[in-house]
């Protein structure tokens, strides 16, 4: 860990949650470190060299959620409290009357205030003679599953029911590739990040009674007009949108913009870069504006996360910088016109799919 500017002394208190993909080694893959880079908690994967947490999240009860193929809740000693396999999930879906059969749980789990969990899963469906593909092809699309506190499915949403199969920006069979889900406390709806569409969708969830209709699509060729009309300033193949605040029709999102398939500005070069970006939205006027960005001079084609911190800084994780010896770089920077790095963590031996600040290992407590 390095602090490029030790005199700045404005880093946010807390500890760092690390979700690391370690390329088939026995390195630490789900951990919490202090701000000096010392590991203070980790989950022991035993002899497995392939398992990793996809994702890991702190729970309100002080436990950790880890998606380890089976969805698993563990205490801080690593003891399994409960787990849910794909087979059991599909059985529960059938018993509840939902006609979907999912292949996995992946990328994110949304923990709702009422104790429900919303999972991102995938299912496959056969299509014939899609644009660019002759003959039959099995397409992977995303499914959202709302589980009650006893893990019974109560609401299901399928991308196949609400999206155009002919729009596949990053090829098939991985059509949508959702990677993050957010709850909107203003109206009880949810936001879903779809990397392979370069869109963030707002879905009519309405606290579990919504129709599932797509209320809007944010991104290039979506439903919002971007201030400046420069398409290169949209996000592309994004990760980890984070709701900074919402008030009525106005919303601010932090987004890690990987930049895959970015449209060059003015038809020129220089489109291969990644950045952290803050975007202001007005749902009533369908207008969007980039209000802040930070370019770390690193380009990663996958992964990444971003959060805003209580001290006003922004923290972002550059998962796999191309052409660099390091595996990941995590940066806390000031939210200013000319951002200054306040804290930096360099990781080797594995890629931090996500890395972000949490107050401590215990609910309601901040470690200084």
C-alpha positions as CSV (number, residue, x, y, z in Angstrom):
1,X,0.0,0.0,0.0
2,X,1.3,3.5,-0.8
3,X,0.1,6.9,0.2
4,X,1.4,9.2,-2.6
5,X,0.6,12.4,-0.6
6,X,1.1,11.6,3.2
7,X,0.7,15.3,4.0
8,X,-2.8,15.4,2.6
9,X,-4.1,13.3,5.6
10,X,-7.7,13.3,4.4
11,X,-8.4,9.7,3.8
12,X,-11.8,8.3,4.9
13,X,-11.9,6.2,8.0
14,X,-12.8,2.6,7.9
15,X,-11.4,-0.6,6.3
16,X,-11.2,-2.0,2.8
17,X,-13.4,-4.8,1.5
18,X,-11.5,-6.8,-1.1
19,X,-13.1,-9.2,-3.6
20,X,-10.2,-10.8,-5.4
21,X,-10.0,-13.1,-8.4
22,X,-6.7,-14.9,-8.0
23,X,-6.2,-16.9,-11.2
24,X,-6.3,-20.3,-9.7
25,X,-3.8,-19.8,-6.9
26,X,-4.3,-20.1,-3.1
27,X,-3.9,-16.3,-2.6
28,X,-6.4,-14.5,-0.4
29,X,-9.6,-13.9,-2.4
30,X,-12.2,-12.5,0.0
31,X,-10.8,-10.2,2.7
32,X,-10.8,-7.0,4.6
33,X,-7.7,-5.0,5.2
34,X,-6.9,-1.9,7.3
35,X,-5.8,1.2,5.5
36,X,-2.1,0.2,5.8
37,X,-2.8,-2.9,3.7
38,X,-2.7,-5.4,6.6
39,X,-5.3,-8.2,6.3
40,X,-7.6,-8.2,9.4
41,X,-10.2,-10.7,8.1
42,X,-10.4,-13.3,5.3
43,X,-12.5,-16.2,4.2
44,X,-10.7,-19.5,4.0
45,X,-11.5,-21.3,0.8
46,X,-9.6,-24.4,2.0
47,X,-7.9,-26.5,-0.7
48,X,-9.9,-24.9,-3.6
49,X,-7.8,-23.0,-6.0
50,X,-10.7,-21.9,-8.3
51,X,-13.5,-20.7,-5.9
52,X,-13.9,-17.0,-5.4
53,X,-16.6,-14.8,-3.9
54,X,-18.8,-13.4,-6.7
55,X,-19.5,-11.2,-4.9
56,X,-18.8,-10.7,-1.2
57,X,-21.0,-8.2,0.8
58,X,-21.3,-7.3,4.5
59,X,-24.8,-8.1,5.9
60,X,-26.8,-5.9,8.4
61,X,-26.4,-8.7,11.0
62,X,-22.6,-8.6,10.9
63,X,-22.2,-11.7,8.8
64,X,-20.8,-11.8,5.3
65,X,-22.6,-12.9,2.1
66,X,-20.5,-14.8,-0.4
67,X,-21.6,-16.2,-3.7
68,X,-19.5,-19.4,-4.0
69,X,-21.6,-21.1,-6.7
70,X,-23.9,-21.7,-3.8
71,X,-25.2,-18.5,-2.2
72,X,-23.7,-18.6,1.3
73,X,-24.0,-16.6,4.5
74,X,-21.1,-16.9,6.9
75,X,-20.2,-15.4,10.3
76,X,-16.9,-13.7,10.9
77,X,-15.4,-17.0,12.0
78,X,-16.1,-18.5,8.6
79,X,-18.9,-20.7,9.8
80,X,-21.7,-21.3,7.3
81,X,-25.0,-20.0,8.6
82,X,-27.0,-21.0,5.6
83,X,-26.5,-21.7,1.9
84,X,-28.7,-22.0,-1.2
85,X,-27.6,-24.1,-4.2
86,X,-28.7,-23.6,-7.8
87,X,-30.7,-26.9,-7.7
88,X,-32.5,-25.7,-4.6
89,X,-33.2,-22.3,-6.1
90,X,-34.7,-23.9,-9.2
91,X,-36.9,-26.2,-7.1
92,X,-38.1,-23.2,-5.1
93,X,-38.8,-21.3,-8.4
94,X,-40.9,-24.2,-9.7
95,X,-42.8,-24.6,-6.4
96,X,-43.6,-20.9,-6.5
97,X,-45.0,-21.2,-10.0
98,X,-42.2,-19.4,-11.9
99,X,-41.4,-20.9,-15.3
100,X,-37.7,-20.2,-15.3
101,X,-34.7,-22.5,-14.8
102,X,-31.5,-20.6,-14.0
103,X,-27.9,-21.6,-14.5
104,X,-26.2,-19.7,-11.8
105,X,-26.1,-16.7,-9.4
106,X,-23.6,-14.1,-10.5
107,X,-22.0,-10.7,-10.0
108,X,-24.3,-9.1,-7.4
109,X,-26.9,-9.6,-4.7
110,X,-29.1,-6.7,-3.5
111,X,-29.9,-6.6,0.2
112,X,-33.2,-4.8,0.7
113,X,-34.3,-2.9,3.8
114,X,-37.2,-5.4,4.3
115,X,-34.9,-8.4,4.5
116,X,-35.4,-9.6,0.9
117,X,-32.5,-10.4,-1.4
118,X,-32.6,-9.8,-5.1
119,X,-30.3,-12.1,-7.1
120,X,-28.8,-11.8,-10.6
121,X,-29.0,-15.1,-12.4
122,X,-28.8,-16.3,-16.0
123,X,-31.0,-18.5,-18.2
124,X,-30.5,-19.7,-21.7
125,X,-32.9,-19.6,-24.7
126,X,-32.6,-20.8,-28.3
127,X,-32.9,-18.4,-31.2
128,X,-32.5,-18.8,-35.0
129,X,-30.8,-16.6,-37.5
130,X,-30.2,-13.6,-35.3
131,X,-28.3,-10.6,-36.9
132,X,-24.7,-11.8,-37.5
133,X,-25.5,-15.4,-36.5
134,X,-26.8,-18.0,-38.9
135,X,-28.7,-21.0,-37.7
136,X,-29.6,-21.9,-34.1
137,X,-27.8,-20.3,-31.1
138,X,-28.3,-20.6,-27.3
139,X,-28.4,-17.1,-25.8
140,X,-27.6,-16.2,-22.2
141,X,-29.9,-13.6,-20.7
142,X,-30.2,-12.2,-17.2
143,X,-32.9,-13.0,-14.7
144,X,-33.7,-11.2,-11.4
145,X,-35.1,-13.2,-8.5
146,X,-36.6,-11.6,-5.4
147,X,-36.2,-13.9,-2.4
148,X,-38.1,-13.3,0.9
149,X,-36.2,-13.6,4.2
150,X,-36.8,-17.4,4.1
151,X,-35.4,-17.5,0.5
152,X,-38.7,-18.2,-1.2
153,X,-39.0,-16.6,-4.7
154,X,-41.7,-13.9,-4.7
155,X,-40.9,-11.8,-7.9
156,X,-39.0,-12.7,-11.0
157,X,-37.9,-10.6,-14.0
158,X,-36.4,-11.9,-17.2
159,X,-34.4,-9.9,-19.8
160,X,-36.0,-12.1,-22.5
161,X,-39.4,-10.7,-21.7
162,X,-38.4,-7.0,-21.8
163,X,-35.5,-6.4,-24.1
164,X,-34.6,-6.6,-27.8
165,X,-32.6,-9.8,-28.6
166,X,-31.3,-8.2,-31.8
167,X,-29.2,-5.6,-29.8
168,X,-26.1,-7.5,-28.8
169,X,-23.2,-5.0,-28.7
170,X,-20.5,-7.4,-27.4
171,X,-21.6,-10.5,-29.2
172,X,-23.4,-13.7,-28.3
173,X,-24.1,-15.9,-26.5
174,X,-23.5,-13.6,-23.5
175,X,-26.2,-11.1,-24.5
176,X,-26.8,-8.8,-21.5
177,X,-24.2,-9.6,-18.8
178,X,-25.8,-7.7,-15.8
179,X,-23.2,-6.9,-13.1
180,X,-24.9,-4.7,-10.4
181,X,-28.3,-3.9,-9.0
182,X,-29.4,-0.9,-6.9
183,X,-32.5,-0.1,-4.9
184,X,-34.1,3.3,-5.3
185,X,-35.6,4.4,-2.0
186,X,-37.5,7.2,-3.6
187,X,-39.9,5.0,-5.5
188,X,-39.1,1.4,-4.6
189,X,-37.8,0.6,-8.1
190,X,-34.4,-0.9,-9.0
191,X,-31.5,0.0,-11.3
192,X,-29.7,-2.8,-13.2
193,X,-26.3,-2.4,-14.8
194,X,-26.0,-4.3,-18.0
195,X,-22.3,-4.3,-19.2
196,X,-22.9,-5.9,-22.5
197,X,-25.6,-3.4,-23.4
198,X,-23.6,-0.4,-22.0
199,X,-26.9,0.5,-20.3
200,X,-28.2,1.1,-16.8
201,X,-31.9,0.2,-16.7
202,X,-34.6,1.4,-14.4
203,X,-37.1,-1.4,-13.8
204,X,-40.6,-1.2,-12.4
205,X,-40.1,-3.2,-9.2
206,X,-42.3,-1.1,-6.9
207,X,-41.3,-2.9,-3.8
208,X,-42.2,-6.3,-5.2
209,X,-45.5,-5.6,-6.9
210,X,-44.2,-3.9,-10.1
211,X,-44.8,-5.0,-13.6
212,X,-41.1,-5.4,-14.5
213,X,-41.4,-2.9,-17.3
214,X,-38.3,-1.0,-18.3
215,X,-38.9,2.6,-17.2
216,X,-35.8,4.0,-18.9
217,X,-32.4,3.1,-20.3
218,X,-29.4,5.2,-19.4
219,X,-26.4,5.2,-21.8
220,X,-25.6,5.6,-25.5
221,X,-28.8,5.0,-27.7
222,X,-30.9,5.1,-24.5
223,X,-33.6,7.4,-23.3
224,X,-31.5,10.3,-21.9
225,X,-29.9,13.2,-23.7
226,X,-26.3,13.8,-22.5
227,X,-25.2,17.4,-22.0
228,X,-22.7,18.4,-24.6
229,X,-23.9,15.7,-27.0
230,X,-20.5,14.0,-27.1
231,X,-21.1,10.2,-27.3
232,X,-17.6,9.5,-26.0
233,X,-18.7,10.9,-22.6
234,X,-21.2,8.1,-22.0
235,X,-20.0,5.1,-20.0
236,X,-19.2,1.9,-21.9
237,X,-19.1,-1.7,-20.5
238,X,-19.6,-0.2,-17.0
239,X,-19.3,-1.7,-13.6
240,X,-20.8,-1.0,-10.1
241,X,-23.1,2.0,-10.5
242,X,-23.5,3.4,-7.0
243,X,-26.4,5.7,-6.0
244,X,-24.9,8.8,-4.4
245,X,-28.3,10.5,-3.7
246,X,-31.8,10.7,-5.1
247,X,-34.4,13.4,-4.5
248,X,-37.7,13.4,-6.5
249,X,-36.8,13.1,-10.2
250,X,-33.2,14.0,-9.7
251,X,-30.5,11.4,-9.1
252,X,-26.7,11.2,-8.9
253,X,-24.9,8.0,-9.9
254,X,-21.2,7.1,-9.5
255,X,-20.1,4.7,-12.3
256,X,-16.9,2.8,-13.0
257,X,-16.6,3.3,-16.8
258,X,-14.4,0.6,-18.2
259,X,-14.5,2.0,-21.7
260,X,-14.8,-1.1,-23.9
261,X,-16.4,-0.1,-27.3
262,X,-16.2,3.6,-26.4
263,X,-17.2,5.9,-29.3
264,X,-14.2,8.2,-30.2
265,X,-14.9,11.9,-29.6
266,X,-15.3,13.7,-33.0
267,X,-14.2,10.5,-34.8
268,X,-10.7,10.7,-33.5
269,X,-8.5,8.4,-31.4
270,X,-8.0,8.3,-27.7
271,X,-11.1,6.3,-26.7
272,X,-9.3,3.4,-24.9
273,X,-9.4,4.7,-21.3
274,X,-11.2,3.8,-18.0
275,X,-12.4,6.4,-15.5
276,X,-14.6,7.0,-12.5
277,X,-17.5,9.3,-13.3
278,X,-20.3,11.0,-11.5
279,X,-23.5,11.5,-13.5
280,X,-26.5,13.7,-12.6
281,X,-29.9,12.7,-14.0
282,X,-33.2,14.3,-14.2
283,X,-35.9,11.6,-14.9
284,X,-38.6,14.2,-15.6
285,X,-36.7,15.8,-18.5
286,X,-34.7,12.7,-19.5
287,X,-31.5,14.7,-19.3
288,X,-28.0,13.6,-18.0
289,X,-24.8,15.4,-17.4
290,X,-21.3,14.3,-16.4
291,X,-20.6,16.5,-13.4
292,X,-17.2,15.0,-12.4
293,X,-14.6,12.5,-13.7
294,X,-11.3,11.0,-12.8
295,X,-9.0,9.3,-15.3
296,X,-6.4,7.2,-13.5
297,X,-4.2,6.9,-16.7
298,X,-4.9,3.1,-16.6
299,X,-7.1,1.1,-18.9
300,X,-8.9,-2.1,-17.7
301,X,-11.3,-4.1,-19.9
302,X,-13.1,-5.7,-17.0
303,X,-14.1,-5.3,-13.4
304,X,-14.0,-2.2,-11.3
305,X,-16.0,-0.4,-8.6
306,X,-16.6,3.1,-7.3
307,X,-18.1,4.7,-4.2
308,X,-18.4,8.2,-2.8
309,X,-17.1,8.6,0.8
310,X,-18.4,10.5,3.8
311,X,-15.4,12.9,3.7
312,X,-16.3,14.0,0.2
313,X,-13.7,11.9,-1.6
314,X,-14.4,9.2,-4.3
315,X,-12.8,5.8,-4.2
316,X,-12.4,3.6,-7.3
317,X,-10.9,0.2,-8.1
318,X,-9.1,-0.4,-11.4
319,X,-9.3,-4.1,-11.6
320,X,-6.9,-5.2,-14.3
321,X,-4.8,-2.4,-15.8
322,X,-3.5,-3.4,-19.2
323,X,0.3,-3.3,-19.7
324,X,1.0,-2.9,-15.9
325,X,2.9,-5.2,-13.6
326,X,0.4,-4.6,-10.8
327,X,-2.8,-6.6,-10.7
328,X,-5.1,-3.9,-9.4
329,X,-5.0,-0.4,-8.1
330,X,-7.4,1.2,-5.6
331,X,-7.5,5.0,-5.3
332,X,-9.2,7.4,-3.0
333,X,-9.2,10.8,-4.7
334,X,-10.6,14.2,-4.0
335,X,-13.8,15.2,-5.8
336,X,-12.3,18.3,-7.2
337,X,-11.7,19.7,-10.7
338,X,-8.1,18.6,-10.5
339,X,-8.4,15.4,-8.3
340,X,-5.6,14.6,-5.9
341,X,-4.8,11.1,-4.7
342,X,-5.3,10.8,-0.9
343,X,-4.8,7.1,-0.6
344,X,-3.6,4.2,-2.8
345,X,-3.6,0.5,-2.5
346,X,-1.7,-1.6,-5.1
347,X,-2.5,-5.3,-5.3
348,X,-0.4,-8.1,-6.8
349,X,-1.2,-11.8,-7.3
350,X,-4.8,-11.3,-8.1
351,X,-7.3,-8.8,-9.5
352,X,-9.7,-7.0,-7.2
353,X,-13.0,-7.4,-9.0
354,X,-14.3,-4.9,-6.4
355,X,-12.6,-3.0,-3.6
356,X,-14.3,-0.3,-1.5
357,X,-14.4,1.2,2.0
358,X,-16.7,-0.1,4.7
359,X,-16.9,1.4,8.2
360,X,-15.7,-1.7,10.1
361,X,-16.4,-5.4,10.5
362,X,-19.2,-4.7,12.8
363,X,-22.6,-2.9,12.1
364,X,-22.9,0.6,13.4
365,X,-19.2,1.0,14.3
366,X,-16.6,3.1,12.4
367,X,-12.9,2.2,12.9
368,X,-10.6,5.2,12.9
